[in-house]
Structures are given as structure tokens and as C-alpha cells.
């Protein structure tokens, strides 16, 4: 491993990054076609199902997730058109979008790191959806789910294109018990949240996904003086992300107290309610593990 002090700087020109300098494959054509069809109020459901069926790997993975315990459908689904009938077109589209990102950013030799990444992302989505049900019942759960799953998408670019830098960031987090965004800043590296917005633009991902990629950290939740406060949507994803971190990661005592205080303040909850929320978050582990199993 290259020492932190020897890490090469990462220069980003937003006009060429991900196009010339740091090329990633495009998302499957089926995703773009469904994106276009979703703009038509007369979209034909059978045509969307045919598009999903045209990609055998995507079809198989979509049906695995549809039939997972997460959705708890009354019978096994073997046809994407039936899946759309049960779950709705928007939900199936967002599922296809998330699965396509997972399939597209394959990283040879980094299976363990990828599983950790997707576990955190899916756990955050489940936690965020749980939070919304309690604190913001009127918000769109479907949009929230896909945005929360893809909130950390910028880290995939680090893992794929800059593995030494990614490892240095992770090592700094473990050594100091700090957050990923803080390690990026300490090592004078571009924020993965910024890289995530570039990837969202490159892949034409929905605005809500871009919003989540741009703002999901502790600093975003606290919205220091002079900064625009996060939207309700972004705030929920910040909270889901931070609660997941509190349950799964080794933070220093100081950082754990700081994150806990920020979450409590944002939710305006008592210490007892906060401890109950942490217990509920921990109880969602099994659901996240089960859904991850469907993606392997």
C-alpha cells in the first residue's frame, strides 16, 4: 500500500472527468429507454416489461429482488409485467436503475469491498424508509428508496478508478474513528459526494438521486452558518446514512457523540426515543442482509 503522504493528487475537470480521463461504461441501453418511456403519460406497461426481459441478467436479478422477503408478495412472480402490476411502474423502474448501477460498476478483485459498499447502501435505504414512515409519512417512499441506495455512488468511482486512494481513506477512518468525508478532507482528496454528482450527470440519473449523492454527510445535516439547509428529502437520507454508520462502524467516542447529538437535534427527539431508534435500526440488519443476498 502506498503511504498516505505519497498518494498522487486527483485532478478533476468536470468537463472531461468520466468522459475522457476516467471513463466508465454507460448504463445498459434498457435503462435509458425506460427513462424516456417514463416521460410519456401513455407508457405501455407491456413494452417496459419487454425491455427488462431483453436483458437476461437484469431480468433474473429483478425477479430475485421482487420475490425477496423485503416485498413480501403473496405469490412468486416470474413475469416482469406481473411485477409491475404488483409494485407499480415507478418502483420497478427504480429497482432496475439500482440493479443496473450495481451490474455496471463491476470491480475485479474487490468483491469484499463491493459487498461492504452495497451492504451500507441498502442498509441506509431500509433505515431511511423506516425513518420516513415515522417522521415524514407523506414523502415519496419510492423516490426515497432509489436515492438512498445510490447516495454513495461517488465511492464506486474511487473504488474502481483510485483503489489506493480509497484504501487510504478507509485506513484513515479506521485509525481515527472518523467519517469518510472527514478522511477525504484530511487527505486533500476530492469529495466522493462531488464525484457522485458528476456520475449522476454522466448517467442521466434522476434529480433526487443526484440530490442524495450531493448531500448526505454529517456536515450536510448540520448545515453550518451560511450554508443552505438540506431539503426534507436530503435530510432523511443524511439521517438514514448516519444511523447506519452509528450501528455498523467503529467511530471514536467523540465522533459517536457528535453524530448522535446531530441526529437527535435534527429529529428533535429525547434520549430515550433516540436509543429506541438505534435499537430499531439495529433490528433492520437482517432485512439488509437478506436483500444483499438477492444481489449476489
N, C-alpha and C positions, 0 to 999 in steps of 0.2 A: 504494500500500500504506500502510495506517495504521501509524505508528511504534509500536514495542512499548509505549512509555510511554503511548500513547493508547488501547490496547486496552481495550474495555469489559469489566468483570468478568463472569464467568459464574456466576450463582447457580443452584444445583441443589437442588430439593426432590425427594427420591427418590419421594415420594408422587404427584407430578404430572408430573415430568420424563418425556418420551416419551409422555405421555398428553394433557396439555393444552398445556403450554408449548412442547414440542419434538416435535411429532407426526411419527412415521414411519409409512409404510404397514405393514399387517400382512403377515406372510408368506403366500404362497399357501395357500388352504384345503387343498390336497392334502397339504401338509406336516403340518398338524395332524391330518388324517385318518390319515395313515400313522403318526404318533406314537401315536395312540390304538390303532391296529391292532397296533402292535408290543407292546402290553401283553398281548395275547391269545396264549397259547401255541398256539392253534389257528388262527393267522392264515392266511388263504388267499392264497397267492402270486399267483394269477391276479388277485385283487382289487387287490393292491398294484400290479401291472403295469397294470391298467386305470386306476388313479388317475394314475399317471405319464403314461399315454397321453392322459388327458383334458386335459392342458396341453401343446399342440403345441410351444411354445417350450422348455419344460422337457424334454420327450421328446427333441427334436432335440439339445439340449445334452448331455443324459445319454448318449445314444448316441455322440456325438462323443468324450466323455471315455472311455467304456467301450472304444471302438475305438482309443484313443491308444496310443502306444508304451509308456506308463507301465505298462499292464496286460499288454501282450504276449499277448493271447488268440490261440488258434490259428486262428481264422477271424473274419470280420466278423460283428458282432451287429447285427441290425435290429429285434429284438423285446425289450422290457424284461423279459419273463418269462424269456427265454433268458439275459439279462444277470444276472438274479437267480440262475439256476441255476449260472452260471459263478462269480460273485463272492460270492454269499450275500446274504441279505436285509439284514443289518446294514450291509454295505459299500455296497450300492446306496442304502439309506436315508440314510446319512451323505453320500454323493455328492449326492443330491437336496437334502439340507439345505444343503450348502455352495453348490450352484448357485443355490438359491432365494434365499439371502442376497445373492449376487452380483447376481442379477437385480433384487431388490427395491430395493437401495440404489443406484439409478442417479443419477448426479450430472451434470447438464447442464454442459458446458463444462469438465469436469475429467477428460477421458479419460486424459490423460498421467499425472496424479497417481493415478488409479484403477489404471492398469496397473502403476505402481510399487508401489502398495499390495498388489495381488494377487500380483505377482511375489515380493515379500518373503514374503507369507503362504504361498504354495505352496512356495517355496524352503525356508522354515523347516519346513514339513511333511515334505518329502522328506528334509531333513537330520535331523530328529527321528526319522523312521522308520529312517534309516540308523544313527543312534546307538543306538536301541533294539535293533537287530539285533546290535550289537556288545557293548553293556553291560547291556541288560536284555531278553534274548531271550524271557522269559516274559510280558512285558506285552502287553496287547491292542493290536495294531498298528492295528486298525480304529478303535477309540476314539481312539487317539493321533493318527491322521491328521486326522479332522474337527476335533478340538480344536485341533491345531496350525494348521490352515488358518484357523480363526476366532479365534485367540488375540488378534489386534489389532483386533477388531471395534469397539472403542470409538473408534478413529481414524476410522472411517467416519462416526460422528456428528459429530466435529469437522469433517471434510471437507465434509459435507453441510450442517450447520447453522451452523458457525462457520468459514467458509473463511479469514477474515482471521487468526483466532487460529491456525489450522492452518499458514498460511503463515509467521506469526511464529515458531512453534515450529520449523518446518523451517529457517528462516533462522538462528535461534539455533544449531541443531545444526551447520549448515554453517560458521558463523563461528567457533565454539568447538570443533568436533570432539567434541561431547558426544553423549550418548544422548537420545532423545526424552523419556523420563521425567524426565531432569535438566532439560531445557529447560522442560517443563511446570512443574516446581517453581520454577525461576528466575523464570518469568513469572507466578507465583502463579495458575496455572490448574488446574482440576480434572484429576486424572489420567485419562487415557484408559482405564486399566485399571478404574477405578471406574465410568466411564461404560459400559464394556463389560459389567460385571456387571448394570447396570440394563437394558441392552438384552437381555441373556440372559434376565432375568426377564420382561421385556415380551413376548418372543417365545417363552417357554417352551422355551428351548434346553436340551439335555441338561446334567446336572450337570458332566460332565467338560469341556464347552465353557466353562461358567461358571468352573470352576477355572482353566482355562488363561487366560481373559480377566483373571481377578483377579490372577494371579501368574505373570509371565513375564519380569521385568526382572532386571538385574544385582543390584539390591538384594534382590530376592526370592531369588535364588540364594545370595547371601552370608548371608542370614538373620542379621542383626545380633543382638547380645545382647538378650534379652528378646522376640524375635520367634519365632513358631512356625516351625520349619524347613519348607520345601516338601515335599510328598509326592513319591514317586519319579516319579509321573506329571508333576507340575508341574516338577520338576527337569529332566526330559528336555526339556520344551518350553522352559524357560529356556535350556538349553544349545543346543538347535537354533536358537532365536532369536538368541542371542549369536554363535554360529559363523557364521550367515548374515550378521550385521552386520559381523563381522570381515572377511569375504570381499568384501562389496559396498559398504561405506560408508567415508567418509573420516573417520576418528577422529584426534584428536590423539595424539601419541606416548605421552603419559602415560595417556590413556584406553585406548588399544590395549593397553598393557602391563597395565593394571588388569584389563581384561576377559579377556585371555589368562591371567593368573595365576589369576583366579577359575575359569575353565573347567578349567584344569589341576588346580587343587586339588579341584574337585568330582569330576573323573574319576579323580583320583589317578594321573595318567599322567606319564611322563617328557617332557622337552622334545622328544626325537626323536619319540615317539609323538604328541605334540601337533602337531608340524609335519606329520607324516603325515596326521593327522586334518584339518588345514587343507587339505592338498592334495586329500584325498578330498572335502571339502566343496566346494572349487572345481570338482572334476570333476563335481559334480551340477548345475552351471549349465544344461547343455544339456537335461537332463531337465525342469528347471523351466521353461525357455523353451518347450520343446515342449508342455508341459501348458497353459501360458498361451495358446499359440496356439490350443488347442482351445476356449478360453473366449471368444474374440473373436467 
